[in-house]
Amino acid sequence: MSEDTAAATDPDALRADRDRTRAELGDTVDALAAKFDVRAQARTKAAVVGQKATEVGQKAAELGAATRQKAVDVTTPAIHKAAEATAPARHKAAEVTAPAVHKAAEVTAPARHKAAEVTAPAVHKAAEVTAPARHKAAEVTAKLDERSGGRLGTVGKGAAVVAGVVVLTWVARRSHG
């Protein structure tokens, strides 16, 4: 009897062969199942792509920070150089324009003085004419504040004063116009 024939009839050898064949078949079935499991493949691919995106994002952040620093390193000396280069021109411009500014103030002083002189009586008259309206608005505001139990507040008082002045001005214009 040959060795192959003896192994083919030996029950222990047959069992071992069967177990080995089952294990190989199980591995083959697992491999085929993995190949056809689209959901698992998609998850794996998504995880790989997500990891790659994270790596790319980190690299972009590093490059962005380096680029910003390089921009600061390059522009700072340029800004200082520009300030140094333009300083004499700015100083000269101030020297040249100072007499003109002084002369303009000197020339316009009489006109400003005359304008103040002319408008002073009108300002005084306006204050005199609006005094009763301001007094009445203050009275109305005090009454409103009293009725609200002191809850009117600064903004509410200001609004009440403005409303009072508007109403009194309207009444005054109607009666004079």
C-alpha positions as CSV (number, residue, x, y, z in Angstrom):
1,M,0.0,0.0,0.0
2,S,1.4,3.4,-0.9
3,E,1.6,6.3,1.5
4,D,-1.1,8.3,-0.4
5,T,-3.5,5.4,-0.2
6,A,-2.8,4.8,3.4
7,A,-3.4,8.5,4.2
8,A,-6.6,8.5,2.2
9,T,-8.0,5.6,4.2
10,D,-6.7,6.7,7.7
11,P,-9.6,8.3,9.6
12,D,-7.4,10.7,11.4
13,A,-5.8,11.9,8.2
14,L,-9.2,12.3,6.6
15,R,-10.5,14.3,9.5
16,A,-7.4,16.6,9.4
17,D,-7.8,17.0,5.7
18,R,-11.5,17.8,6.1
19,D,-10.7,20.4,8.9
20,R,-8.0,22.0,6.8
21,T,-10.4,22.2,3.8
22,R,-13.1,23.7,6.0
23,A,-10.7,26.3,7.3
24,E,-9.6,27.2,3.7
25,L,-13.3,27.3,2.6
26,G,-14.1,29.6,5.6
27,D,-11.3,31.9,4.7
28,T,-12.5,32.0,1.1
29,V,-16.1,32.7,2.1
30,D,-14.9,35.5,4.5
31,A,-12.8,37.0,1.7
32,L,-15.8,36.9,-0.8
33,A,-18.1,38.3,1.9
34,A,-15.7,41.2,2.5
35,K,-15.5,41.8,-1.3
36,F,-19.3,42.1,-1.6
37,D,-19.9,44.1,1.7
38,V,-20.2,47.5,0.0
39,R,-21.2,49.2,3.3
40,A,-18.1,48.1,5.1
41,Q,-15.9,49.1,2.1
42,A,-17.6,52.5,2.0
43,R,-16.9,53.0,5.8
44,T,-13.3,51.9,5.3
45,K,-12.8,54.3,2.4
46,A,-14.6,57.1,4.2
47,A,-12.2,56.6,7.2
48,V,-9.2,56.7,4.9
49,V,-10.5,59.8,3.1
50,G,-11.3,61.5,6.4
51,Q,-7.9,60.8,7.8
52,K,-6.3,62.1,4.6
53,A,-8.5,65.3,4.7
54,T,-7.4,65.8,8.3
55,E,-3.8,65.5,7.3
56,V,-4.3,67.9,4.4
57,G,-6.1,70.4,6.7
58,Q,-3.3,70.3,9.2
59,K,-0.7,70.8,6.5
60,A,-2.7,73.7,5.1
61,A,-2.9,75.3,8.6
62,E,0.8,74.9,9.0
63,L,1.5,76.4,5.6
64,G,-1.0,79.3,6.3
65,A,0.7,80.1,9.6
66,A,4.1,80.0,7.9
67,T,2.8,82.2,5.1
68,R,1.3,84.8,7.5
69,Q,4.5,84.9,9.5
70,K,6.5,85.3,6.3
71,A,4.2,88.2,5.2
72,V,4.7,89.9,8.5
73,D,8.5,89.4,8.3
74,V,8.6,90.8,4.7
75,T,6.2,93.8,5.2
76,T,7.3,95.1,8.5
77,P,10.7,96.3,7.3
78,A,9.0,97.7,4.2
79,I,6.6,99.7,6.3
80,H,9.4,101.0,8.4
81,K,11.4,101.9,5.3
82,A,8.3,103.7,3.8
83,A,7.8,105.7,7.0
84,E,11.5,106.7,7.0
85,A,11.4,107.6,3.3
86,T,8.2,109.7,3.6
87,A,9.1,111.4,6.9
88,P,11.1,114.3,5.3
89,A,8.3,114.9,2.8
90,R,5.6,114.9,5.5
91,H,7.8,117.3,7.6
92,K,8.3,119.5,4.5
93,A,4.6,119.5,3.8
94,A,3.8,120.6,7.3
95,E,6.4,123.4,7.0
96,V,5.0,124.6,3.7
97,T,1.3,124.4,4.7
98,A,1.7,125.9,8.2
99,P,2.0,129.5,7.0
100,A,-1.0,129.0,4.7
101,V,-3.1,127.6,7.6
102,H,-2.0,130.5,9.8
103,K,-2.9,133.0,7.0
104,A,-6.3,131.4,6.4
105,A,-7.1,131.6,10.1
106,E,-5.9,135.2,10.2
107,V,-8.0,136.1,7.1
108,T,-11.2,134.3,8.3
109,A,-11.0,135.6,11.9
110,P,-12.9,138.8,11.2
111,A,-15.6,136.9,9.3
112,R,-15.9,134.4,12.2
113,H,-16.0,137.2,14.7
114,K,-18.7,139.0,12.6
115,A,-20.7,135.8,12.2
116,A,-20.6,135.3,16.0
117,E,-21.6,138.9,16.5
118,V,-24.5,138.7,14.1
119,T,-25.8,135.3,15.3
120,A,-25.5,136.1,19.0
121,P,-28.8,138.1,19.2
122,A,-30.6,135.4,17.2
123,V,-29.3,132.7,19.6
124,H,-30.3,134.8,22.6
125,K,-33.8,135.4,21.1
126,A,-34.2,131.7,20.3
127,A,-33.3,130.8,23.9
128,E,-35.8,133.4,25.1
129,V,-38.6,132.3,22.9
130,T,-38.1,128.6,23.6
131,A,-37.8,129.0,27.4
132,P,-41.6,128.7,28.0
133,A,-41.7,125.5,25.8
134,R,-38.7,124.0,27.6
135,H,-40.3,124.9,31.0
136,K,-43.6,123.3,29.9
137,A,-41.8,120.2,28.6
138,A,-40.0,119.9,32.0
139,E,-43.4,120.1,33.8
140,V,-45.0,117.5,31.6
141,T,-41.9,115.2,32.0
142,A,-42.1,115.6,35.8
143,K,-45.8,114.7,35.8
144,L,-45.1,111.6,33.5
145,D,-42.3,110.5,35.8
146,E,-44.6,110.9,38.8
147,R,-47.4,108.9,37.2
148,S,-45.0,106.1,36.2
149,G,-43.7,105.8,39.8
150,G,-40.2,107.0,38.8
151,R,-39.9,104.3,36.1
152,L,-39.7,106.6,33.2
153,G,-35.8,106.7,33.2
154,T,-33.4,109.0,31.4
155,V,-34.4,107.8,27.9
156,G,-38.1,108.1,28.6
157,K,-37.6,111.6,30.0
158,G,-35.6,112.7,27.0
159,A,-38.2,111.3,24.7
160,A,-41.0,113.1,26.6
161,V,-39.0,116.4,26.5
162,V,-38.5,116.1,22.7
163,A,-42.2,115.2,22.2
164,G,-43.2,118.2,24.3
165,V,-41.0,120.6,22.4
166,V,-42.3,119.2,19.1
167,V,-45.9,119.6,20.1
168,L,-45.3,123.1,21.6
169,T,-43.4,124.2,18.5
170,W,-46.2,122.9,16.2
171,V,-48.8,124.8,18.3
172,A,-46.7,128.0,18.3
173,R,-46.3,127.8,14.5
174,R,-50.0,127.2,13.9
175,S,-51.0,130.1,16.1
176,H,-48.4,132.5,14.5
177,G,-48.6,131.3,10.9
